[in-house]
């Protein structure tokens, strides 16, 4: 019994000693002036910093993905807009060529552009009681009444109030849009640079196509001129051969005296083989005049064709100069826009840096006060 009592006393003494050591450690933690005043929980702060870094990495990846999607969509949009502009330009050019080759009277819509249309047409409505103003005629609509001036005055006042309200809403929307545009401008710089590169490549390809087209048109013009010269020479040879054949043929070279009648000064129709030398000379003279007239008309046609070719070349040269001027203006506007985008991007970057610094400077202070209040309780 004495051994059991002694063992129990030793266990109780060990338990008391253990409780004293725990109480000593607890008092050392509680009465530590540094920990009690600052109240820092380093493990919790490390966990918060780690979580914040993970969250920032996730946000950064999401923004980068969104930026890549925006770049791809903008590139596709620019390419589609360029293609649409080229198609519209080609259609307008074809329409102008078609309209150029038509006279006003032969056009399908001449009745719409007829300068005498107002003189030929009757008024749509003579009065409000005009019997021609039926429902199906669509000549009298709601609002065409005697109170037009008072109604228009009231509508103008109402439109003015709506305009003021729209201006107020527009200012609010502009403020929101400006904030979104400031965040969006920094992504436009790189996109604009790539667009300029694509435009430069397209201009080079267009220049090469224009050079090839000029060469092809020049070759076609030379071939056409050579073909016209051949046709002219062949026609002249054919005419000369025909004249020679007529002059030296059997029909014209036969004796005209056999057609004279022995009964009197008259001609036998069934024996008449030709005309007198005077008549032949008159015919030859008239034929020579016809040949000269044909040559003169052909020379006029050649001069007219040459003038058309010169005007077409001048028009093509003027079009090329106009395109170059437009390209130069476009490059200047694009350079000004890039400079403005760069300035806006720098301002937005400085603003973002100041906002981040302010956020980082405010968050630890709030955590410190929260941690201090928890410790003091």
HELIX and SHEET records of a PDB file:
HELIX    1   1 UNK A    2  UNK A   30  1                                  29    
HELIX    2   2 UNK A   33  UNK A   38  1                                   6    
HELIX    3   3 UNK A   42  UNK A  100  1                                  59    
HELIX    4   4 UNK A  104  UNK A  106  5                                   3    
HELIX    5   5 UNK A  110  UNK A  113  1                                   4    
HELIX    6   6 UNK A  117  UNK A  120  1                                   4    
HELIX    7   7 UNK A  148  UNK A  248  1                                 101    
HELIX    8   8 UNK A  250  UNK A  253  1                                   4    
HELIX    9   9 UNK A  256  UNK A  259  5                                   4    
HELIX   10  10 UNK A  269  UNK A  271  5                                   3    
HELIX   11  11 UNK A  277  UNK A  376  1                                 100    
END                                                                             
